[in-house]
Amino acid sequence: MSEFGQIAIELVIGYIALFIMAKILGRTQITQITPFDFISALVLGELVGNGLYDADVGLSKVLFAIALWGLLIYATEMITQKKKELRELLEGKPVIVISKGKILYEALKQTKLDLNQLQHLLRARNVFSVREVEYAILETDGTVSVMKKSPYEQPTRQDHNFSASEAVLPVTVIIDGEVVWDNLRENGWDEQWLKKHIRHAGFENYTDILYAEWQDGKGMHVQAY
């Protein structure tokens, strides 16, 4: 048999084996997998790849490796379903990162999440200002679940036939005690403007502020560490 024919056979069999393992392990969507699930999937694919291009690894060894790795993943899934006390260790647990409208700085450090990443995750939930958030929970799959404050919840203005107003994006001006000078310059603001507004909010030093944003019509939103 030619070398290409051997590769084709191994590839087809590997494909079938991976398909079967995927069916056995369940229908978890990619947006719902934990970091461990993601790494496990990568390793499973790597096992097949190594078997295709390593002449010393036969088809039987590839199938054995796939079966054993799949069995380990399946056993882990069963343990997390049956043993609640081990679920947190194996899958992690959700962490509250915003509580009662306040960013929990210690929770961010615990989860290795910085403010820029938090803003990105909130925008993915159609939340463009921290002031709209009552609670935010970092889930085990890396997404954020958001409960908005009551003034920002449904029903919408359209539901009541209110006239539409222009949407205004908030501008982040301070993150982790450091001024975002680029945002100030882009909006035509200077340091005197910023100092005036943070003093109005009760702060003198930038380093005392965890997060601050400005939004036209609503003013400055400031949170200390």
N, C-alpha and C positions, 0 to 999 in steps of 0.2 A: 504494500500500500504506500502511496506517495506521502510525502510529508504534509502536503496541503490537505489530502484526504483525512489523515490522522487528526489534524487540527480541526477540520470540519466536524468530524465525529465527536471529538471531545467537547467542542463548543456547543453542539446541539444537545449532548447529554448533560453538560453543565447547565445549559439554559433550562432544560426540563427539571433538573434537580433543584435549581434556584426557584423555579416557578412553584414546584411542589412545597418547598420549604416556606415560601411566602404565603401559600394557602394555609399551611398548618399553623403558622405563627400568628395569623389573624389579619385583619384589614385595617390596621392602624394607618392613618393618613400621615403623609410626610410632615404636615404642619402640627401634628400631635405627638411626634416621637420625642422621647427624652434624649439627652446627649448620649447615654449609654446605648440606646436603640440605634442611634445614628452610627456610632462607632462599630457596633455589631454588624450592621448592614454593610459597612465598608470592608470589614474583615472578611465577611462571607463572600463578597465579590472578588476580593483579592485572592482568596483561596482558589477560585476558579481560574483567575488570570495567571497565577503562578503555574498551575497545572498545565495550561495551554502552551506555555513558552519555556518550560523547564523540561529538558529531555529526560532527566533522571526521575521525574515524577510521573507515574503512570496514571491511567484513568481510574483504576481502583482506589488509589491513594487519594485522588481528588474527591471521589464520591464519599470515601470514608471521612475525610476532613469536613466536607459539607454536612454530612449526617451528624457527626459528633458536635460540630459548632452549632448546628440547628437545634440539636437536643439540649445543649447547654442554655441557649436562648429560651427555648420552650420551657425548660425547668425553671428558669428565672421568672418568666411570665406567670407560671403556675404558683410559684412561691409568693409573688406580689399579690396575687388574687386571694390566696388562702390565708396568708399570714399578714395581718394588718401591721403588726409590730415591726416587720421587716420591710414594709412598703416604703417607708420614709428613707431607710438606708439605701435601698436599691433604686428608687425612682426620684427621691427628693420630695420636697413638699412646697406648696405655694407659700410665697412670702409677701406680706403687705408692705408696699413701698410708699404709698401715700395713705394717710389715715386722717380723716376729718379735715381734709383739705391741706394737710401739712406733709411735706416730703420727709420721709424717715431716713435721715442721713446714715445712721448705723445700719439700717436694712440694705441700703445701697452698697455700703462697703462689704457687708456680709455676702451679698450676691455678686460682687465684682461688677456692678452696674454703675456706669457714670451718668451724669445728667444729660449729656447729649444722646446717649443710647435710650434713656428713659423718654426723652422728647420724641425720638424716632418711633418708639413703640406706641406712645400715646397718639401720635399722628396717624399711625396705622389703624387706630381705633376711631379715627375721625375726631380726635380731640386736639385742638391746636393751642390751647392755653391751660396751664396747670390750675389756674383759678377755677376752671369748670369741674374739677375732679374732687369728689368727696372721698372715694376710696379707689386705690389701684392695687391690683394683686399680680405679682410676677408668678406665672404658672410654671410648672415643671418643664414644659416644652419651650420656654423662653418667650412666650407671648405675654401680653398684659391684659387682664380683664379690668374693665373700668366701670365704676358706678359714679355717674355725674351728680353734681349738686342739683337740688330740685329746680332752680330757675332755668337750668340748661337741659332738663329732661323733656321728653315728649309729653304732651302734644306740641307740635311745632306752630310757628306763626301762621303757616298756611292752613292748618286745621281750623283756625279761628278767623280766617280771611283778613288777617292783619296785613297792612302794607309792608312790602319788603324793604329792608334796609341794607345798605352796602356792607358786605362782609369785610372785616378788617383783621389782618393777621397780627398777632402779638409779636413784639420784638424782644428777644432775649438780650439783656444788657449786662447781667452779671451771672457768672457760673463759678461755683467753688471759690468764691472770694476774689475772682479776677474779672475785670471789666472786658466785655467783648467790644473792643474799640472799633472793629470793622463795621459792626451793626450801628454803632453811634454815627460813624462817618457817613455811612450810606443814607442815613435819615437826616443828616444835617444837624446833628446834635453835638455838643461839646461837653467837656468835663464839668463846666459850671452848671450846665443844665442837669447833668446826672446828679451832682452833689446836692443841688437844690431839691430834687425829688426824693432822694434817699433820706435827706434830713427831715423832709416833711413826713416820711414814713417812720422816723424815729431812730435813724442810724447815722453814724458819723464816718465809719470806716468801711471800705469795700470788703475787707477781710472778715468782717462779722456777718456777711451776707452769703448764704448758701445759693440762693437763686433770686433773680429779680427780672421782671419783664414789664414792658410798657405796651399798653394798647389804647389807641385813640378812643375817647369816649368813656374809658374806664380807669385811666390813669395807671399808676405804678403799683405792681403787685410784688411785695418783698417778703422773703422768708429767711430768717436767721438759721444758723446751724442748730 
